[in-house]
Amino acid sequence: MRIAILGTRGIPAHYGGFETFAEELSTRLALVGNSVAVYCRERPAESPWRGVELRYLPTIHHKYLETLAHTFLSTLHLLFHRTEVALYCNAANAIFTPLARLAGIRVALNVDGIERKRKKWNRLAKTWYLISERLATILPNVVVTDAQAIAGYYRERYRKATEFIPYGAEVGKLESTKMLRELRLEPDRYFLYVSRMEPENHALEVRQAFEKVRTEMKLALVGDAPYAAEYIRQVRATSDPRIVLPGAIYGRGYQELGSHCFAYIHATTVGGTHPALIEAMGRGALVLYRDTEENAEVAGGAGIAFGEDDLAEKIECALEMSEEERNALRDRAADRVREHYSWDAITARYEEVFRRLAPRPGAPAKARARADN
């Protein structure tokens, strides 16, 4: 099939969950013989990259317009570079999907989480996301949700059935420790936090909770974010020598940090399935996770849940557990990823949805009828 992916910053992944998703999915789709193009805002690599065509287009670098402007231009470009199926990412982009459909392109939309709950958005942006939720149930051919909790939200609020397909992760640790040496971290002697440095991801609260704990271990707060300079300044305002703030780290360095941490702390409260949480579990990390419906769905009991005010207590709990208890949780986490969050299995599920949307000539009439819905 000819497949295009729109609505992310592009690949290789150098930002967040949607970019990791676009990279892992597109490269695997290309590997099994599909022609895949990903629309990108920046140029970190030359096209093609790992079998995927990279289509670079400009955007407006503005907190509220960047995603919409780029997806609009990407959609116009798509109309003149025809494809069979387009996968749009982010519910805010639902408004553009009819243009592709009018051109005869089948459209799937991955809505992510309930974006209007993010603190970074003003009232107008939150209203746009609320409207976009409704449009997402009407305009694309198929709506994809990455968590059962989000699927339930669309089912109950909008009476809309969605395709549930989560994110994935690799299983297993990396042996190399180059990034640890650069950050002066010792294997199994640091807690790890990875996320965009935005208020709903609670990096500040994680740092403040850790500062209450008496331990010689360190805390690596990894991440960055555009348009969040003031919040990042607050996160960095610490005199605790145990706190390491290296900014954003991607690729092998990020994988090394997840492979050798004592425990991983996941404090995000908004969104669906978070790739960083699954990836930490896949590396066999001891996971402490904020007890939201989505995070609990992913963890499946293979970690330590914490609430709004007890993270420091749960960090101490992790430190006081026996090594046998910690290893049991680590093994359960890796097994859960292996069973439920395999990238290869997830790619196969997306490919099945795409083939259902754009059946080949001679496909059974039943398949063609489903694609027309």
Buried (B, 14 or more C-beta within 10 A) or exposed (E): BBBBBBBBBBBBBBBBBBBBBBBBBBBBBBBEEBBBBBBBBEEBBEEEBBBBBBBEBEBEEEEBEBBBBBBBBBBEBBBEEEBBBBBBBBBBBBBBBBBBBEBEBBBBBBBBBBBBEBEBBEEEBBEBBEBBBBBBBEBBBBBBBBBBBBBBBBBEEBEBEBBBBBBBBBBEBBEBBEBBEEBEBEEEBBBBBBBBBBBBBBBBBBBBBBBEBEBEBBBBBBBBBBEBEEBBEBBBEBEEEBBBBBEBBBEEBBBBBBBBBBBBBBBBBBBBBBBBBBBBBBBBBBBBBBBBEBBBBBBBEBBBBBEEEBBBEBBBEBBEBEEEEBEBBBEBBBBBBBEBBBBEEBBBBBBEBBBBBBBEEEEEEEBBEBBEE
